[in-house]
Amino acid sequence: MKGYWVAFVDVHDKDQYQNYLDLAPEALKKYGATMLSRGEEVTTIEGFSKAPDRAVVFEFESYEKALACYRSPEYQHARQQREGCSFAHILIMKGLN
């Protein structure tokens, strides 16, 4: 069963956030992530007080791989670069197939 990350991110310091963008792809690649969508043009319909700066969806071959990627030392190192310069809501969920 596939696994998915769905992330909504607000960036407060684009220069520092670049450090995250430089590191995160290594972990994502290692765990076989495929980017399905990324965008800064987001229309919120319900539940958001404002639209996030960006949204991204990654697909993994399994829910377990999606969780393992997030918990990996490589991703956690990248995540530390994101702290203080952005705010994220991230969901990891199982797919239907």
N, C-alpha and C positions, 0 to 999 in steps of 0.2 A: 504494500500500500504506500503510495507516494506521501511525501511530507512537504509542507510549505512553510516558509517564513513570510509573514506579511508585516511590514514595518512602516510606521509613520514617523517622520523625523522633522524636528524644528532645529535649525542650525543658527547659533548665535555668533560664532566666530569661524568664518569660512577658512581662514588660514590654518587654524589649529585642526579643524575638521579634515583638512587635506591629509593630515598624518593618519587618521583613521582610514581614509580612502586608499592610502598607499599600502596599508597593511592587511585590511580585511579580505581582499581578493585571494590572498594566499590560502587562508583557511577555507574560504568558499570553494576554491578549486580543489583543494585536498579532499573535501567531502562530496565532491561531485555536484555542486549547486549549478543550476541553470537559471539565469535571470529571465523571468517571463515579462516583467514590466518594471519600468522605473520612470518616474516623471515628477515634474514640478508643477504641472498643470493638473490640479486636483479639485474636484467639485465635491464638497461634503453635502450629504443629504440629511443625515440624522446623527445626533449624539456628540458632535464636535462643536466646541465654542468658536473655533476658527479652523480654517483649512491648514493642514500641516504644510511646511515648506516643500516636502518631498515625500513620496511613497514608493515602496519597492516590494516586489514579490519574487521570491526564489523558490524553485522546485528542486526537491531532492528525491533520490530513488526510494527513500523510505522515511517514515516519521522518525525512526531511531537515528538515521543519519543526520536529519535536520537538528535533532536535539544534541547529538554528539558534536556537530559542528559548532553550535552555539556554546557548548560547554568546553570546547577544546582550548588548550593553552594558546594556540595561535589566534583564535578569535577573541579570547578574553584579553590578550595583549592589545589587539586592535581596539577593542571596546574601551579600554582604559584611555585611549587617545580621544575617544568621543566624549568622555565624561568632562563636564565643565564647559564644553563648547557647543553642546547640543542636548536636546531632550528627545527621547524615543519611546514610542509604544511599539512593542514587538509581540506578535503572536506566532506560535508554532502550532500547526494543526495537521491532522491526518487528512489525506485525500480520500476520494471515493473509490479509487482503483489502485 
